[in-house]
Amino acid sequence: MEYKIDASNKILGRLASEAAFLLRGKDTPAFSPSAISANKVIVTNTDTIRVTGKKEEQKLYRWHSGYHGGLKERTLREMRAMDSRKIILHAVMGMLPKNRLRRKIIKNLILYKGEK
């Protein structure tokens, strides 16, 4: 099944939890935690997503390059300027189970910056 979510003026966490719920297939009576759902979630208008409080300046995305002193970080504002789709992808990935199914499930998430 295909679900379409318009992200304009929606709060990031609430949108991500809704997308993760649908991607896992928890909306169907035949839900099984070990099976991959055939649900596809299409999110449009990722540029207009909202966050509450001071997260725009205070929320940090961190990763390490593997080299000494290689800790990199960006704020949510910088990530939005680069690619707003990565913000939603990161939020949804954090709400999926941390196992081998996550890489397969996330392939059913389709993100668009504008309306398609």
DSSP file (Angstrom, degrees, kcal/mol; ACC not computed):
  #  RESIDUE AA STRUCTURE BP1 BP2  ACC     N-H-->O    O-->H-N    N-H-->O    O-->H-N    TCO  KAPPA ALPHA  PHI   PSI    X-CA   Y-CA   Z-CA
    1    1 A M              0   0    0      0, 0.0    39,-2.9     0, 0.0     2,-0.5   0.000 360.0 360.0 360.0 151.2    0.0    0.0    0.0
    2    2 A E  E     -a   40   0A   0     37,-0.2     2,-0.4    39,-0.1    39,-0.2  -0.940 360.0-168.4-116.8 125.9    1.2    3.5   -0.7
    3    3 A Y  E     -a   41   0A   0     37,-3.2    39,-3.2    -2,-0.5     2,-0.5  -0.915   6.2-155.9-113.3 139.1    0.8    6.4    1.8
    4    4 A K  E     -a   42   0A   0     -2,-0.4     2,-0.5    37,-0.2    39,-0.2  -0.965   9.7-173.2-116.9 127.7    1.3   10.0    1.0
    5    5 A I  E     -a   43   0A   0     37,-3.2    39,-2.4    -2,-0.5     2,-0.7  -0.977  15.7-148.3-121.7 128.2    2.2   12.5    3.8
    6    6 A D  E     -a   44   0A   0     -2,-0.5    39,-0.2    37,-0.2    37,-0.1  -0.865   8.9-166.0 -94.7 117.3    2.5   16.2    3.3
    7    7 A A    >   +     0   0    0     37,-2.5     3,-1.9    -2,-0.7    43,-0.2   0.410  40.3 132.1 -85.8   2.1    5.1   17.5    5.6
    8    8 A S  T 3  S-     0   0    0      1,-0.3    41,-0.2    36,-0.1     3,-0.1  -0.393  87.4 -10.8 -64.4 123.7    4.3   21.2    5.3
    9    9 A N  T 3  S+     0   0    0     39,-2.1     2,-0.3     1,-0.2    -1,-0.3   0.729 102.0 134.4  58.5  28.6    4.0   22.8    8.8
   10   10 A K    <   -     0   0    0     -3,-1.9    40,-2.9    38,-0.2     2,-0.3  -0.802  62.3-107.4-101.8 150.9    4.2   19.4   10.5
   11   11 A I  B  >  -c   50   0B   0     -2,-0.3     4,-2.3    38,-0.2     5,-0.2  -0.584  25.6-127.9 -79.9 137.3    6.4   18.8   13.5
   12   12 A L  H  > S+     0   0    0     38,-2.2     4,-2.5    -2,-0.3     5,-0.2   0.883 102.5  45.6 -54.1 -52.2    9.4   16.6   12.8
   13   13 A G  H  > S+     0   0    0      1,-0.2     4,-2.3     2,-0.2    -1,-0.2   0.882 113.5  48.7 -64.4 -40.0    9.1   14.0   15.5
   14   14 A R  H  > S+     0   0    0      2,-0.2     4,-1.7     1,-0.2    -1,-0.2   0.891 113.1  47.6 -68.4 -38.7    5.4   13.4   15.0
   15   15 A L  H  X S+     0   0    0     -4,-2.3     4,-2.4     2,-0.2    -2,-0.2   0.916 112.2  50.0 -66.2 -42.9    5.8   13.0   11.2
   16   16 A A  H  X S+     0   0    0     -4,-2.5     4,-2.5    -5,-0.2    -2,-0.2   0.888 110.0  49.4 -65.4 -39.8    8.7   10.6   11.7
   17   17 A S  H  X S+     0   0    0     -4,-2.3     4,-2.1     2,-0.2    -1,-0.2   0.878 111.3  49.8 -68.6 -35.7    6.8    8.4   14.2
   18   18 A E  H  X S+     0   0    0     -4,-1.7     4,-2.0     2,-0.2    -2,-0.2   0.921 112.7  46.9 -65.6 -43.5    3.9    8.3   11.8
   19   19 A A  H  X S+     0   0    0     -4,-2.4     4,-2.6     2,-0.2    -2,-0.2   0.906 112.6  49.1 -65.5 -41.7    6.1    7.3    8.9
   20   20 A A  H  X S+     0   0    0     -4,-2.5     4,-2.0     2,-0.2    -1,-0.2   0.891 109.5  52.9 -65.1 -39.5    7.9    4.7   11.0
   21   21 A F  H  X>S+     0   0    0     -4,-2.1     5,-1.8     1,-0.2     4,-0.7   0.922 113.7  42.4 -59.6 -46.4    4.6    3.2   12.1
   22   22 A L  H  <5S+     0   0    0     -4,-2.0     3,-0.5     1,-0.2    -2,-0.2   0.882 111.4  54.8 -70.8 -38.8    3.4    2.9    8.5
   23   23 A L  H  <5S+     0   0    0     -4,-2.6    14,-0.5     1,-0.2    16,-0.2   0.869 106.9  50.8 -63.5 -37.0    6.7    1.5    7.2
   24   24 A R  H  <5S-     0   0    0     -4,-2.0     8,-0.3    -5,-0.2    -1,-0.2   0.724 111.9-122.1 -73.3 -20.4    6.8   -1.3    9.7
   25   25 A G  T ><5 +     0   0    0     -4,-0.7     3,-1.5    -3,-0.5    -3,-0.2   0.718  63.7 143.7  86.9  21.9    3.2   -2.2    8.8
   26   26 A K  T 3 < +     0   0    0     -5,-1.8    -4,-0.1     1,-0.3     5,-0.1   0.575  62.2  69.3 -72.1  -7.3    1.8   -1.8   12.2
   27   27 A D  T 3  S+     0   0    0     -6,-0.4    -1,-0.3    -5,-0.2    -5,-0.1   0.559  87.8  79.8 -85.0  -8.2   -1.5   -0.5   10.7
   28   28 A T  S X  S-     0   0    0     -3,-1.5     3,-1.0     1,-0.1     0, 0.0  -0.706  80.2-131.1-100.4 150.6   -2.3   -3.9    9.3
   29   29 A P  T 3  S+     0   0    0      0, 0.0    -1,-0.1     0, 0.0    -3,-0.0   0.706 105.8  62.9 -70.7 -17.5   -3.9   -6.8   11.2
   30   30 A A  T 3  S+     0   0    0     -5,-0.1     2,-0.1     2,-0.0    -4,-0.1  -0.021  74.8 152.5 -96.2  30.9   -1.3   -9.2    9.8
   31   31 A F    <   +     0   0    0     -3,-1.0    -6,-0.1    -5,-0.1    -5,-0.1  -0.384  17.3 176.8 -65.9 133.8    1.7   -7.3   11.4
   32   32 A S    >   -     0   0    0     -8,-0.3     3,-1.5     3,-0.2    -2,-0.0  -0.989  28.3-143.5-136.0 128.5    4.7   -9.4   12.2
   33   33 A P  T 3  S+     0   0    0      0, 0.0    -1,-0.1     0, 0.0    -2,-0.0   0.740 101.6  50.6 -65.4 -20.6    7.8   -7.9   13.7
   34   34 A S  T 3  S+     0   0    0      2,-0.1     2,-0.3    -3,-0.0    -3,-0.0   0.430  98.4  81.4 -96.7   1.7   10.1  -10.2   11.7
   35   35 A A  S <  S-     0   0    0     -3,-1.5     2,-0.5   -11,-0.1    -3,-0.2  -0.812  77.0-123.9-110.1 148.8    8.5   -9.5    8.3
   36   36 A I        -     0   0    0     -2,-0.3     2,-0.1     2,-0.0   -12,-0.1  -0.782  28.6-132.3 -90.2 127.5    9.0   -6.5    6.0
   37   37 A S        -     0   0    0     -2,-0.5   -12,-0.1   -14,-0.5   -11,-0.0  -0.417   5.3-136.2 -76.2 153.0    5.8   -4.7    5.1
   38   38 A A        +     0   0    0     -2,-0.1     2,-0.1   -13,-0.1    -1,-0.1   0.329  64.6 125.9 -89.3   6.6    5.0   -3.8    1.5
   39   39 A N        -     0   0    0    -16,-0.2     2,-0.4   -17,-0.2   -37,-0.2  -0.434  44.6-160.3 -69.2 136.8    3.9   -0.3    2.6
   40   40 A K  E     -a    2   0A   0    -39,-2.9   -37,-3.2    -2,-0.1     2,-0.5  -0.963   1.8-157.4-115.5 137.4    5.6    2.6    0.8
   41   41 A V  E     -ab   3 109A   0     67,-2.4    69,-2.9    -2,-0.4     2,-0.5  -0.967   3.9-166.2-118.4 123.0    5.5    6.1    2.4
   42   42 A I  E     -ab   4 110A   0    -39,-3.2   -37,-3.2    -2,-0.5     2,-0.5  -0.940   4.6-167.8-110.1 120.9    6.0    9.2    0.2
   43   43 A V  E     -ab   5 111A   0     67,-3.0    69,-2.4    -2,-0.5     2,-0.2  -0.942   7.2-172.3-111.9 124.3    6.7   12.4    2.1
   44   44 A T  E     +a    6   0A   0    -39,-2.4   -37,-2.5    -2,-0.5    71,-0.2  -0.709  59.4  30.9-111.5 165.1    6.5   15.7    0.2
   45   45 A N    >   +     0   0    0     69,-1.4     3,-1.2    -2,-0.2    68,-0.2   0.899  60.3 163.6  57.6  48.1    7.4   19.3    1.1
   46   46 A T  G >   +     0   0    0     66,-1.8     3,-1.0     1,-0.2    67,-0.2   0.701  65.6  69.7 -69.3 -17.5   10.3   18.3    3.4
   47   47 A D  G 3  S+     0   0    0     66,-1.2    -1,-0.2     1,-0.2    67,-0.1   0.762  95.6  53.5 -69.0 -24.1   11.6   21.9    3.2
   48   48 A T  G <  S+     0   0    0     -3,-1.2   -39,-2.1    65,-0.3    -1,-0.2   0.131  76.0 133.4-102.1  21.3    8.7   23.2    5.3
   49   49 A I    <   -     0   0    0     -3,-1.0     2,-0.3   -41,-0.2   -38,-0.2  -0.414  44.8-141.9 -70.0 147.1    9.0   20.9    8.2
   50   50 A R  B     -c   11   0B   0    -40,-2.9   -38,-2.2   -43,-0.2     2,-0.3  -0.763  13.4-165.1-110.7 156.3    8.8   22.5   11.7
   51   51 A V        -     0   0    0     -2,-0.3     2,-0.2   -40,-0.2     5,-0.1  -0.957  20.6-123.3-132.5 155.8   10.6   21.9   15.0
   52   52 A T    >   -     0   0    0     -2,-0.3     3,-1.2     3,-0.1     4,-0.1  -0.585  66.5  -3.8 -97.8 160.3    9.6   23.1   18.4
   53   53 A G  T 3  S-     0   0    0      1,-0.2     3,-0.4    -2,-0.2    -2,-0.1  -0.267 118.5 -33.2  66.4-144.6   11.7   25.2   20.8
   54   54 A K  T >> S+     0   0    0      1,-0.2     4,-2.4     2,-0.1     3,-1.2   0.046  94.9 119.4-100.4  23.7   15.3   26.1   20.1
   55   55 A K  H <>  +     0   0    0     -3,-1.2     4,-2.0     1,-0.3    21,-0.5   0.793  61.2  72.0 -62.4 -27.8   16.1   22.9   18.2
   56   56 A E  H 34 S+     0   0    0     -3,-0.4    21,-1.6     1,-0.2    -1,-0.3   0.871 116.8  20.0 -56.0 -38.1   16.9   24.9   15.0
   57   57 A E  H <4 S+     0   0    0     -3,-1.2    -2,-0.2    19,-0.1    -1,-0.2   0.723 130.8  44.3-101.2 -27.3   20.1   26.1   16.6
   58   58 A Q  H  < S+     0   0    0     -4,-2.4     2,-0.3    17,-0.1    -3,-0.2   0.761  84.2  94.2 -96.9 -26.2   20.7   23.6   19.4
   59   59 A K     <  -     0   0    0     -4,-2.0    17,-1.3    -5,-0.3     2,-0.4  -0.530  60.1-162.0 -72.5 128.6   20.0   20.2   17.8
   60   60 A L  E     -D   75   0C   0     -2,-0.3     2,-0.6    15,-0.2    15,-0.2  -0.898  17.4-153.1-116.2 140.6   23.3   18.7   16.6
   61   61 A Y  E     -D   74   0C   0     13,-3.1    13,-1.9    -2,-0.4     2,-0.4  -0.964  26.9-172.5-106.6 118.7   23.9   15.9   14.1
   62   62 A R  E     +D   73   0C   0     -2,-0.6     2,-0.3    11,-0.2    11,-0.2  -0.880  15.0 158.5-119.2 146.0   27.2   14.2   14.9
   63   63 A W  E     -D   72   0C   0      9,-2.0     9,-3.3    -2,-0.4     2,-0.4  -0.968  29.9-127.4-154.5 163.7   29.3   11.6   13.2
   64   64 A H  E     -D   71   0C   0     -2,-0.3     7,-0.2     7,-0.2    -2,-0.0  -0.949   2.3-151.2-121.9 136.2   32.9   10.5   13.3
   65   65 A S        -     0   0    0      5,-2.1     6,-0.1    -2,-0.4    -1,-0.1   0.690  46.2-112.8 -77.6 -18.4   35.2   10.2   10.2
   66   66 A G  S    S+     0   0    0      1,-0.5     2,-0.2     4,-0.1     5,-0.1   0.262  84.5 105.0 102.5 -11.4   37.3    7.5   11.9
   67   67 A Y  S >  S-     0   0    0      3,-0.1     3,-1.8     1,-0.1    -1,-0.5  -0.606  86.8 -81.2 -97.4 162.2   40.4    9.6   12.1
   68   68 A H  T 3  S+     0   0    0      1,-0.3    -1,-0.1    -2,-0.2    -3,-0.0  -0.414 120.0   9.6 -61.7 132.7   41.9   11.3   15.2
   69   69 A G  T 3  S+     0   0    0     -2,-0.1    -1,-0.3     1,-0.1    -2,-0.0   0.741  91.6 134.7  69.1  22.8   40.0   14.5   15.9
   70   70 A G    <   +     0   0    0     -3,-1.8    -5,-2.1     2,-0.1     2,-0.5   0.101  17.6 133.3 -95.9  23.1   37.5   13.5   13.2
   71   71 A L  E     -D   64   0C   0     -7,-0.2     2,-0.3    -6,-0.1    -7,-0.2  -0.634  35.7-170.7 -74.9 122.4   34.3   14.4   15.1
   72   72 A K  E     +D   63   0C   0     -9,-3.3    -9,-2.0    -2,-0.5     2,-0.3  -0.862   6.3 179.2-112.4 147.3   32.0   16.3   12.8
   73   73 A E  E     -D   62   0C   0     -2,-0.3     2,-0.3   -11,-0.2   -11,-0.2  -0.997   9.7-176.0-149.3 148.2   28.8   18.1   13.7
   74   74 A R  E     -D   61   0C   0    -13,-1.9   -13,-3.1    -2,-0.3     2,-0.1  -0.985  24.4-123.2-138.0 148.0   26.2   20.2   12.1
   75   75 A T  E  >  -D   60   0C   0     -2,-0.3     4,-2.1   -15,-0.2   -15,-0.2  -0.402  32.8-106.4 -82.9 168.0   23.1   22.0   13.5
   76   76 A L  H  > S+     0   0    0    -17,-1.3     4,-2.5   -21,-0.5     5,-0.2   0.876 120.9  56.5 -62.2 -37.0   19.6   21.3   12.2
   77   77 A R  H  > S+     0   0    0    -21,-1.6     4,-1.9     1,-0.2    -1,-0.2   0.909 108.1  47.0 -61.7 -42.3   19.7   24.7   10.4
   78   78 A E  H  > S+     0   0    0    -22,-0.2     4,-1.9     2,-0.2    -1,-0.2   0.885 112.2  50.1 -67.2 -38.7   22.8   23.7    8.5
   79   79 A M  H  X S+     0   0    0     -4,-2.1     4,-2.8     1,-0.2     7,-0.2   0.893 109.3  51.6 -65.9 -39.1   21.4   20.3    7.6
   80   80 A R  H  < S+     0   0    0     -4,-2.5     4,-0.4     1,-0.2    -1,-0.2   0.892 109.1  50.5 -64.3 -39.0   18.2   22.0    6.4
   81   81 A A  H  < S+     0   0    0     -4,-1.9    -1,-0.2    -5,-0.2    -2,-0.2   0.870 116.6  41.6 -67.1 -36.0   20.2   24.3    4.1
   82   82 A M  H  < S-     0   0    0     -4,-1.9     2,-0.2     1,-0.2    -2,-0.2   0.983 140.1 -25.5 -73.9 -60.8   22.1   21.4    2.7
   83   83 A D    >X  -     0   0    0     -4,-2.8     3,-1.1    -5,-0.1     4,-0.5  -0.790  47.9-161.4-160.2 109.8   19.3   18.8    2.2
   84   84 A S  H 3> S+     0   0    0     -4,-0.4     4,-1.1     1,-0.3     3,-0.4   0.691  88.4  70.6 -69.7 -18.1   16.1   18.8    4.2
   85   85 A R  H 3> S+     0   0    0      1,-0.2     4,-2.4     2,-0.2    -1,-0.3   0.834  90.1  60.8 -67.5 -30.8   15.4   15.2    3.3
   86   86 A K  H <> S+     0   0    0     -3,-1.1     4,-2.4    -7,-0.2    -1,-0.2   0.808  97.8  58.9 -67.5 -28.6   18.3   14.0    5.5
   87   87 A I  H  X S+     0   0    0     -4,-0.5     4,-1.9    -3,-0.4    -1,-0.2   0.948 110.8  40.0 -64.1 -48.4   16.6   15.4    8.5
   88   88 A I  H  X S+     0   0    0     -4,-1.1     4,-2.6     2,-0.2     5,-0.3   0.892 114.1  54.0 -69.1 -40.0   13.5   13.3    8.1
   89   89 A L  H  X S+     0   0    0     -4,-2.4     4,-2.5     1,-0.2    -1,-0.2   0.924 109.9  47.5 -59.2 -45.2   15.6   10.2    7.0
   90   90 A H  H  X S+     0   0    0     -4,-2.4     4,-1.6     1,-0.2    -1,-0.2   0.892 112.7  49.0 -63.7 -41.1   17.6   10.5   10.2
   91   91 A A  H  X S+     0   0    0     -4,-1.9     4,-0.6     2,-0.2    -2,-0.2   0.904 113.6  45.2 -66.9 -42.1   14.5   10.9   12.4
   92   92 A V  H >X S+     0   0    0     -4,-2.6     3,-1.1     1,-0.2     4,-0.6   0.896 109.5  55.6 -70.0 -39.4   12.7    7.9   10.8
   93   93 A M  H >< S+     0   0    0     -4,-2.5     3,-0.9     1,-0.3    -1,-0.2   0.878 104.3  54.8 -59.6 -37.1   15.9    5.7   11.0
   94   94 A G  H 3< S+     0   0    0     -4,-1.6    -1,-0.3     1,-0.2    -2,-0.2   0.697 106.9  51.2 -69.6 -18.0   16.1    6.4   14.7
   95   95 A M  H << S+     0   0    0     -3,-1.1    -1,-0.2    -4,-0.6    -2,-0.2   0.450  94.7  85.0 -99.7  -2.1   12.5    5.1   15.2
   96   96 A L  S << S-     0   0    0     -3,-0.9     6,-0.1    -4,-0.6   -75,-0.0  -0.627  95.9 -84.4 -93.2 158.9   12.9    1.9   13.3
   97   97 A P        -     0   0    0      0, 0.0     2,-1.8     0, 0.0     5,-0.2  -0.342  38.7-120.9 -64.1 142.8   14.3   -1.3   15.0
   98   98 A K  S    S+     0   0    0     -4,-0.1     2,-0.2     3,-0.1    -4,-0.0  -0.535  77.3  91.0 -87.0  74.2   18.1   -1.4   15.2
   99   99 A N  S >  S-     0   0    0     -2,-1.8     3,-1.3     0, 0.0     4,-0.5  -0.797  95.8 -71.4-148.1-170.2   18.6   -4.7   13.3
  100  100 A R  T 3> S+     0   0    0      1,-0.3     4,-0.7    -2,-0.2     3,-0.4   0.728 121.5  65.0 -66.1 -22.3   19.1   -6.0    9.7
  101  101 A L  H 3> S+     0   0    0      1,-0.2     4,-2.9     2,-0.2     3,-0.3   0.766  84.5  75.2 -72.0 -23.7   15.5   -5.2    8.7
  102  102 A R  H <> S+     0   0    0     -3,-1.3     4,-2.4    -5,-0.2    -1,-0.2   0.903  93.7  49.6 -58.7 -44.1   16.1   -1.4    9.1
  103  103 A R  H  4 S+     0   0    0     -4,-0.5     4,-0.5    -3,-0.4    -1,-0.2   0.853 115.4  44.6 -63.6 -34.0   18.1   -1.1    5.9
  104  104 A K  H  < S+     0   0    0     -4,-0.7     3,-0.5    -3,-0.3     4,-0.2   0.871 113.6  48.9 -78.0 -37.1   15.4   -3.0    4.0
  105  105 A I  H >< S+     0   0    0     -4,-2.9     3,-2.0     1,-0.2    -2,-0.2   0.903 103.9  59.3 -68.4 -40.9   12.5   -1.1    5.5
  106  106 A I  G >< S+     0   0    0     -4,-2.4     3,-1.6     1,-0.3    -1,-0.2   0.696  89.4  73.0 -66.7 -17.8   14.0    2.4    4.9
  107  107 A K  G 3  S+     0   0    0     -4,-0.5    -1,-0.3    -3,-0.5    -2,-0.2   0.693  88.8  62.6 -67.5 -17.3   14.1    1.7    1.2
  108  108 A N  G <  S+     0   0    0     -3,-2.0   -67,-2.4    -4,-0.2     2,-0.6   0.365  83.1  94.3 -89.2   5.4   10.3    2.1    1.2
  109  109 A L  E <   -b   41   0A   0     -3,-1.6     2,-0.5   -69,-0.2   -67,-0.2  -0.887  56.7-171.5 -99.5 121.7   10.6    5.7    2.4
  110  110 A I  E     -b   42   0A   0    -69,-2.9   -67,-3.0    -2,-0.6     2,-0.4  -0.961   3.4-165.9-117.3 125.6   10.5    8.2   -0.5
  111  111 A L  E     -b   43   0A   0     -2,-0.5     2,-0.4   -69,-0.2   -67,-0.2  -0.919   7.0-175.0-118.6 137.2   11.3   11.9    0.2
  112  112 A Y        -     0   0    0    -69,-2.4   -66,-1.8    -2,-0.4   -65,-0.2  -0.988  22.1-147.0-129.1 139.1   10.7   14.9   -2.0
  113  113 A K  S    S+     0   0    0     -2,-0.4   -66,-1.2   -68,-0.2   -65,-0.3   0.911  86.0  14.9 -69.3 -42.9   11.7   18.5   -1.3
  114  114 A G  S    S-     0   0    0    -69,-0.2   -69,-1.4   -68,-0.1     2,-0.4  -0.266 107.3 -58.8-113.2-160.2    8.7   20.0   -3.1
  115  115 A E              0   0    0    -71,-0.2    -1,-0.1     1,-0.1    -2,-0.1  -0.743 360.0 360.0 -88.4 133.7    5.4   18.8   -4.3
  116  116 A K              0   0    0     -2,-0.4    -1,-0.1    -4,-0.1    -3,-0.0   0.334 360.0 360.0-121.3 360.0    5.6   16.0   -6.9
